[in-house]
Amino acid sequence: MPSLPTHPSLVMELRSIRRPGLPKLRHCEREALRQTAVAAGLCAGPEDELEGIERLLAAAVRRLTGGGPLRDDPGCDPLARAAAHTFGLFTERRGVPAADRRKAAAAVYGVGTERFRRSHEQEIFAELATACLAVAREAAGPGAAAVPVPAGAAAPPLPDPPPGPPVPSHVANRISIRTCPIELVRDADILVSSENVYLEMSKTFRPTFLAALRRAAAVRNAAGEIVDDVLPRELRTWLRGHGRTGLPVRPGTVVATSPGALGAHGVRRIHHAAVSTPVGDGDRYHVAPAVLAEAVQASFALGRAERAELSLPLSTLCFPLLGAGRGGLPVETAARWLLWALRRELRADTSWSVIVVTDRPHLTEAVKAANSHP
C-alpha cells in the first residue's frame, strides 16, 4: 500500500481548499490529498489526480453517513451534510461561492456562520480527514499499513475546546463531582439526560442510564406497576407539537419535561439533551464534540426561561457525562468539552451551581481531570 500522509497534513489542505472550492482545486496545495487518493485507488497519476481527489472526498463524506445515502435532509447525518455543503459535494452546489457554502453548512446545525466557523467547521476538517484515511486503508484491505502520525501525537485527533480565560475560583467552586446514578441525586432542581436526536429513550428493561432515569420517573401503582411512563409520554407530546414525530431534531436541542415520580426527591425538571446521532443500523452513534457545548448552553437558557415562565426556583443543574455513551466520544474528550462548556456558562451566569455525576469511578476521575484543566 502506498504511504499515507499524516492526519494534520490532510486537515491543513482541507482548510486551504475550502474557500477556492473544487473547481479551483488545480490551484491549491493538494499533495496529501493526492497521496490518499492514490492509496485508495481513486487515481493513478497527474491526468486523473483532480478527479480522484473529488472522488476521495465524496467517498469520505459517504462514510460519515455510516454507509447510507448522502441527502440534504434531516434524516442524513448532520456532519456529512455540513461537510458536503462545505466542499460543494452536492451536485448543484459545486460552484457555489465559499460564503454561501459556509452559510448552507451552518444552517445544517442551525447556527450562525461565525459560530460555525469557530467550532463545527473545525470538526468537519478533522472528521473528513479521518474518513479520507479510512477510505484509503479500507481500499488496501487487511494488513494495510497504519497511518503515520507525528511522534507523541494521538491519531486521529478530535478537536479540543477553544482556549478560554483562567477559571476563577468562584466558577470552579460552583461545580461539584459525584459518583452515583443520576436518578439518586436528591439536591438538584434540573436533571439533564443525554438523548439521541430522535428523543427516543431506552426501553425500561435495558441496563442503561436512560432506562434507569425512565424507570425512576415513572409513576407506579401500589403493586409497583407503571401506570404513567412520564418521560417518553411527554417527549412524544413535544415531538407531535413540533411536527417531529419520527424525525430527528437538530443536535444540541434540549427539550424539558416534568420530573414524574422524581419530583418526590426534589427534582423539578428533566432536560433531555439530543447529542447523539444514530449511525448505520443504529447500533452506534456519532457525537460531535461541539454539540455538547451547544446542549449545555441550551440547557442553561431553558432553565432561565423556566424560572420566569413557570415561576420555579431553579438554581442547580445536574449533568451526566454527555456524549460518552455507546459508540460516542472518548471519555476524556467528552469530559473536556462538557467542563469547558459548563465553566463558560457559569462565568456568564453565577446564579447557577452544577453537579456532574457519573456512576463509575474511572469516569469520575476523567471528569475531575477535565475540571482541573486550564
Disulfide bonds with the S-S distance in Angstrom:
none
